[in-house]
């Protein structure tokens, strides 16, 4: 009986190809928009996760001051190198600690100059921040101890100052400091916050103290926890240690801030996920509208085909056979529309993801769900018109003009 | 079941004091006021009468499309009034063929698919269905027209397709409601010849409603309707 209904339904769809196509269009667009939204959304989430991972695994950032609001922090005295050593030796579960002090300055090479950030640190900076060297070498222990005039360039700085020229072993000038390029960092791209991470010049911390800052302060610490260690516990231990070292009384708030990048990562991926769901939900409304379109056309179709229904009933079609025929018609239309929608979505995802420079992620689960949903739309919105068709009085239906 | 024997003694169709009332109370319209008709297997009955005389209502009841308000309609000894909507549909599917004044073919559908339609509902498999539909079209003289849709056929040809559709299931009775009403005289006579041949050669029982005495003359019996009653009966041209 189902096979017969399918046969009759397919004949009917073929007979009204134009109308069938237009009916399907609503579902095609609905399914396509849902799938594209979800695909792009998961692409964005994956991208954000990758960006966060590029910051460094299990990274904790320790800064002075407390965040007061948007972009403002309270004043507080900087860390001392002793704080860095204390964190490294006294807090358990830590892989490495990198001190950092930085200042915005202009780097000059030949007739080109470029405003960038000069950061003084040591070799721990590279593993903690997930940096790799594209060329050259890290600082030698002698250079670190002596605060030698050597520097390692981020990829953006290299491009701006040297272009296609060889940068290694060249000398560039930062303020009064002339330093030799000993290493080039591999590009990391934008951070999750949209900041260009590659825009930096690294020099030994001691060189920074002596030649740039004129003091011995450490503005930040980058701490990487060992794999499998709870970053929350490390964060708490660092906080306790620093409170003690900075002589903060029991009733006073911290005048520094430990930032767990994992939390930031989770917050950001969470945000994109919420956004994906939201966009998907908006797109689902268009699928619903497509379903109402099917119901609309099917109702018109039932009225238009009253005589045909009369003929079928007179010939001896059972009520449930007519119902099934119309229902199958609606389901075939909607699920075929769903299939076309998924194909359209795959093509659109490829084009958009390529244009937006995002990874192409096709989620088979979403596509299956969208397909099943489109079929369900056919059943739900096809049922009412189908029942209307099946319940016709054959005499009245045959008389219908 | 000896539906195709003209000599059977038990009637195929038996109406006893059948009445049909539309509406209620003051607005009640008595379409049939007590009809008694017996139709034997193999008979060819023409029903005549002015508009509103009840012949179409009678036809709908005979076709199990409608049920009598009172009285008894036995088809092959089965009381139709007691059957459900679905049971009556099955009765139509298995025992009754319809031919309408307006042909009532499916639009934008080939002659072959139109004739196949009742076989689909009977669940006949594709190849047998196809063969039988072609045979039925050949029997009404439409070999070679299988793939033409109804809009590409003349009125006479359309009515032949409709007859093929009605006969393809080999029904116990063929009900024709003014089959020549939309055709010119020459075409009408052709259709009547076809019906007469089906009745004579294949022994198919035919009940036909018509306005025209010329067409009624092809039947064995002519029943006259007036004001919802049978006003009289006379033998037809072949009777």
Interface residues (C-beta under 8 A of the other chain):
Chain A: X1 X4 X7 X8 X11 X15 X16 X307 X308 X310 X311 X312 X313 X314 X315 X316 X317 X318 X319 X320 X321 X394 X395 X398
Chain B: X60 X63 X65 X66 X85 X86 X89 X90 X91 X92 X93 X94 X96 X98 X100 X104 X105 X106 X107 X108 X109 X113 X117 X118 X120 X121 X122 X123 X165
